[in-house]
Amino acid sequence: MKTYTEIKTEIKDNVGYITFNRLERRNALSLELFADLSDCLDDWRENEEVACVVLTGGEDVFCAGLDLKLQSVFNNKDTRAAYSKACLRAYGTLLDYIKPTIAAVGGPALGGGCDIAIFCDIRVGAKNVIMGYPQIKMGLTPYFSPLWKIVGLSQAKLLTFSGDKIDAQEAFRIGMLDRLVETGGVLEEASKLARSIAETTTESAMNNKEMALRAPAMDPISALTYETVAYREVIWNPEVVRRIGDAYNRIGNRK
């Protein structure tokens, strides 16, 4: 397995784990961290041992956003362009990733860190979570499009116009978090969910992720047609037929 400097990685039970590894900087985003994240996700695209990916910073801090040590980036044309390119690659990779992704959020998830969580498919958060876009207070802009599709236009406007932070209960209330657990238990809960997804098999997880990516952009009839064709394709898969038979036999044996 490839080694990285700004993240730790592990594959266990067909789940790939990416842990941000800059705790001394509260897992703040650097060009190197962006590159490591993008490289790892790209490496796992065709890895059949990875059916689902969990991104985390641990139980105490998810990601504090842009590392303020990079403020010099904005004074240099070349490095500013490099940072923009790194953002586009990392967030674009997450947005269109071919496998389900889960953000296991403990502690602050701010600015670009909040973006990473939002770009994941599912967000599991602990009660010590703080989320928001404080960069707006400095005149910067957020990624608005993926946020409003999760929390709705009004709540997205509240967050992105003000730059105010919200706590875990509010994030859960507006749908920014999908599950809320006790502080210290976010990795356990995210891992449990990821294993449940992985148990469907890597192929099945990828099929369902593809549907989740494409169907929302279709009109209802187009989506119905697309999803029916997808079902028709998998129903004849020998592995799917075997699994259906196994399930039937288990149910029959209980009678």
C-alpha positions in Angstrom: 0.0 0.0 0.0 1.2 3.5 -0.9 2.4 5.6 2.0 1.5 9.3 2.5 2.8 12.1 4.7 -0.4 14.0 5.6 -3.0 11.1 5.9 -3.0 7.7 7.4 -4.8 4.9 5.4 -6.1 1.4 6.2 -8.3 -1.1 4.5 -10.3 -3.4 6.8 -13.4 -5.5 6.1 -13.6 -4.0 2.6 -13.7 -0.4 4.0 -11.0 2.1 3.2 -10.2 4.5 6.0 -8.5 7.9 5.4 -7.5 9.7 8.5 -6.1 13.3 8.3 -2.7 13.3 10.0 -2.0 16.9 10.9 -3.2 17.1 14.4 -0.6 19.7 15.4 -2.3 22.0 12.9 -5.9 20.7 13.8 -5.8 18.8 10.5 -5.8 22.1 8.6 -5.7 21.8 4.8 -2.3 22.0 3.1 -1.4 21.4 -0.6 0.2 18.1 0.5 -2.9 17.0 2.3 -5.1 17.8 -0.7 -2.7 15.8 -2.9 -2.5 12.8 -0.5 -6.3 12.7 -0.3 -6.8 12.9 -4.0 -4.1 10.3 -4.7 -5.5 7.9 -2.2 -9.0 8.1 -3.6 -7.7 7.7 -7.1 -5.7 4.7 -6.0 -8.8 3.0 -4.4 -11.1 3.6 -7.4 -10.2 0.2 -9.0 -9.3 -1.6 -5.7 -11.9 -4.3 -5.3 -11.0 -4.6 -1.6 -12.5 -1.2 -1.0 -16.3 -1.0 -1.3 -16.8 2.1 0.9 -14.5 4.9 2.1 -14.5 6.6 5.5 -12.9 10.0 5.9 -12.1 11.3 9.4 -9.8 13.4 11.5 -10.4 11.4 14.7 -12.7 12.0 17.6 -11.5 15.5 18.6 -11.1 17.4 15.3 -12.2 16.7 11.8 -10.5 19.5 9.9 -10.1 23.2 10.8 -10.1 24.3 7.2 -7.4 26.2 5.3 -4.0 26.3 7.1 -3.5 30.0 7.8 0.2 29.3 7.2 -0.7 29.3 3.6 -1.8 32.9 3.6 1.2 33.6 1.4 -0.5 31.6 -1.2 -2.8 34.5 -1.9 0.1 36.8 -2.5 1.7 34.7 -5.2 0.1 34.0 -8.6 1.7 30.6 -9.1 0.9 29.2 -5.7 -2.6 30.7 -5.8 -3.2 28.8 -9.0 -1.7 25.6 -7.5 -4.0 25.9 -4.5 -7.1 26.4 -6.7 -6.1 23.4 -8.8 -5.6 21.2 -5.6 -9.1 22.3 -4.4 -10.7 21.5 -7.7 -9.1 18.1 -7.9 -9.9 17.0 -4.3 -13.4 18.2 -4.1 -14.2 17.1 -7.7 -12.9 13.6 -6.9 -15.1 13.4 -3.9 -18.2 14.9 -5.7 -18.0 12.3 -8.5 -16.4 9.4 -6.6 -17.5 6.0 -7.8 -17.8 4.4 -4.3 -19.9 5.5 -1.3 -18.1 7.9 1.1 -18.8 8.6 4.7 -17.4 11.5 6.7 -16.9 10.6 10.4 -16.9 14.0 11.9 -15.7 14.6 15.5 -15.0 18.1 16.7 -14.6 21.2 14.4 -15.3 20.8 10.7 -14.8 24.3 9.4 -14.3 26.0 6.0 -12.6 23.6 3.6 -13.0 20.9 6.3 -16.8 21.4 6.3 -16.6 21.2 2.5 -15.0 17.8 2.6 -17.7 16.5 4.9 -20.4 18.0 2.7 -18.9 16.5 -0.5 -19.1 13.0 1.1 -22.3 11.0 0.6 -23.1 10.5 4.3 -22.0 12.4 7.4 -21.9 10.8 10.9 -21.2 13.4 13.6 -20.5 13.4 17.3 -22.0 15.8 19.8 -18.7 17.8 20.0 -19.1 18.8 16.3 -18.9 22.5 15.3 -19.5 23.2 11.6 -19.5 26.3 9.4 -17.7 28.6 7.0 -15.8 31.2 9.0 -13.8 32.1 5.9 -16.9 34.1 4.8 -16.0 36.6 7.6 -12.8 37.3 5.7 -14.6 37.9 2.4 -14.0 34.5 0.9 -16.7 32.4 -0.8 -18.0 28.9 0.0 -19.0 25.9 -2.1 -22.7 26.7 -2.1 -24.1 24.1 -4.6 -23.5 20.8 -2.7 -24.6 22.4 0.6 -28.0 23.7 -0.5 -28.9 20.3 -2.0 -28.4 18.8 1.5 -29.9 21.4 3.8 -32.1 23.4 1.4 -31.7 26.9 0.0 -32.8 28.9 3.1 -30.5 27.1 5.5 -27.6 27.2 3.0 -28.1 31.0 2.7 -28.1 31.4 6.5 -24.8 29.5 6.8 -23.0 31.1 3.8 -24.2 34.7 4.1 -23.3 34.9 7.7 -20.3 32.7 8.2 -21.7 31.7 11.6 -20.8 28.4 13.1 -23.4 25.8 14.3 -23.2 23.1 16.9 -23.9 19.4 16.4 -27.6 19.5 17.3 -28.3 22.3 14.8 -26.3 20.5 12.1 -28.3 17.4 12.7 -31.6 19.3 12.8 -31.0 20.9 9.3 -29.7 17.7 7.8 -26.0 18.7 7.7 -25.4 15.5 9.7 -27.2 12.3 8.9 -26.5 10.6 12.2 -25.6 12.0 15.6 -23.7 10.0 18.2 -22.1 10.6 21.6 -18.7 12.2 21.6 -16.0 9.6 21.2 -18.2 7.2 19.3 -18.1 8.6 15.8 -15.6 6.3 14.3 -17.4 3.2 15.7 -20.7 4.3 14.2 -19.2 5.3 10.9 -17.4 2.0 10.7 -20.5 0.1 11.5 -22.4 1.8 8.7 -19.5 1.4 6.2 -19.3 -2.3 6.9 -23.0 -2.6 6.3 -22.5 -1.0 2.9 -19.4 -3.1 2.1 -21.3 -6.3 2.9 -23.5 -5.6 -0.2 -20.2 -6.3 -2.2 -18.0 -3.7 -3.9 -19.9 -4.1 -7.2 -23.3 -3.5 -5.6 -22.0 -0.5 -3.7 -20.6 1.0 -6.9 -23.9 0.3 -8.8 -25.9 2.0 -6.2 -23.5 5.0 -5.9 -23.7 5.4 -9.7 -27.5 5.6 -9.4 -27.3 8.1 -6.6 -25.0 10.3 -8.7 -27.0 10.2 -11.9 -30.7 9.8 -11.0 -31.2 13.1 -9.1 -30.3 15.1 -12.2 -33.0 13.4 -14.3 -36.7 14.1 -14.7 -39.0 11.5 -13.0 -39.7 9.4 -16.1 -36.0 9.4 -17.2 -35.0 8.4 -13.7 -37.6 5.6 -13.7 -36.4 4.3 -17.0 -32.7 4.5 -16.0 -33.3 2.7 -12.7 -35.4 0.0 -14.3 -32.6 -0.7 -16.9 -30.1 -0.8 -14.1 -32.2 -3.3 -12.2 -32.6 -5.4 -15.4 -28.9 -5.5 -15.8 -28.1 -6.8 -12.3 -30.9 -9.2 -11.9 -29.2 -11.6 -14.4 -25.8 -11.4 -12.7 -24.8 -14.9 -11.5 -23.6 -13.6 -8.2 -26.8 -11.7 -7.6 -28.9 -14.8 -8.5 -26.8 -16.8 -6.0 -27.3 -14.3 -3.3 -31.1 -14.2 -3.9 -31.1 -18.0 -3.7 -29.2 -18.0 -0.5 -31.6 -15.5 1.0 -34.6 -17.5 -0.1 -33.1 -20.7 1.4 -32.5 -18.9 4.7 -36.1 -17.7 4.9 -37.4 -21.1 3.8 -35.4 -22.8 6.6 -37.1 -20.6 9.2 -40.6 -21.9 8.3 
